Structure formats: C-alpha cells, structure tokens
Amino acid sequence: MRLFIIVFITTAILQEYSQAQNTIMQMDASLGVNYIVTNPQGQKSGVDPRGAATHKQWKWFREIPHANYSFMSVGDLDSNKTADDVSMEFVYQFNPPEGDGVYMVQVFGNELDVFSLCISVDPLRNTTLQDFSDEIEDIPIDKDSR
C-alpha cells in the first residue's frame, strides 16, 4: 500500500483598509482517483471509494460548510459506471480568514494507474492576493490504496 498525502497552507494577505476578498479553492483530479480534503478545523469533504464496486457504494464526507465535492461530467452519470470511470472536483468558496490554514488531501486509487491533481486558490476579485496554483502530475497509485 502506498500512502500519498498532500498538505498545503493558504494564508490571506489583506491590504490595509480593504474588505476580505471572496476566495475560491478548487481541486481537480484525473480519472482513477478520489480524494478527501480535511480543513484546518478537521472537517472533511470528499469520497472514500475503497472496496466499492460502483459509485453508489462510495463513502461520502460533506462536513466542510460551503464546499462541494462532485462528479465532473456533462449530463447524467450512468448507474452502471464503475469507480474508475469518472473524475472528481472539489470547490470551496470562503472569505478569509475563514478558510485560512493547513489543508490535508488524501488520495485514494480506484485502479493501478498514475494520476494528476490540480490545486488552485484564487480571489474572485482581480488581485494577486491569496493566489496559488499547482499541478502534481504522473503519481503512481494502486487500487484501494491511499
């Protein structure tokens, strides 16, 4: 079993006399993996697919307020699709300092493969404050590993 955990910190840097900037955090993964995001308060959002034959059997976490973890698809998902047929997206919108702190991302393999994960934190106003983006590519992972 391989263990793959990503930890990153998002810290707001607010200009003097300015209001908090509405900020969006987004994570997109390639096919073949799911993940759980844990915020600084220990709340979780995401999916643990280990041992599931279809996406209907996944264990869902929806604890982070104003966060969404969902399928990235166009149209309806076929109920016969397996866990490795879909990619997932995490989106969290917050006003600093509400969302500031250390986040942990646990990635779970749906199959033996390599995967990529893109993480971005962007203010919704046109500034460079609170701006972060990174992509982690070609990471090997086993089925039902984390």
C-alpha positions, 0 to 999 in steps of 0.5 A: 500500500502506498500512502500519498498525502498532500498538505498545503497552507493558504494564508490571506494577505489583506491590504490595509483598509480593504474588505476580505476578498471572496476566495475560491479553492478548487481541486481537480483530479484525473480519472482513477482517483478520489480524494478527501480534503480535511480543513484546518478545523478537521472537517472533511469533504470528499469520497472514500471509494475503497472496496466499492464496486460502483459509485453508489457504494462510495463513502461520502464526507460533506462536513466542510460548510460551503464546499462541494465535492462532485462528479465532473461530467456533462449530463447524467452519470450512468448507474452502471459506471464503475469507480474508475470511470469518472473524475472528481472536483472539489470547490470551496468558496470562503472569505478569509480568514475563514478558510485560512490554514493547513489543508490535508488531501488524501488520495485514494486509487480506484485502479493501478494507474498514475494520476494528476491533481490540480490545486488552485486558490484564487480571489474572485476579485482581480488581485494577486492576493491569496493566489496559488496554483499547482499541478502534481502530475504522473503519481503512481497509485494502486487500487484501494490504496491511499 
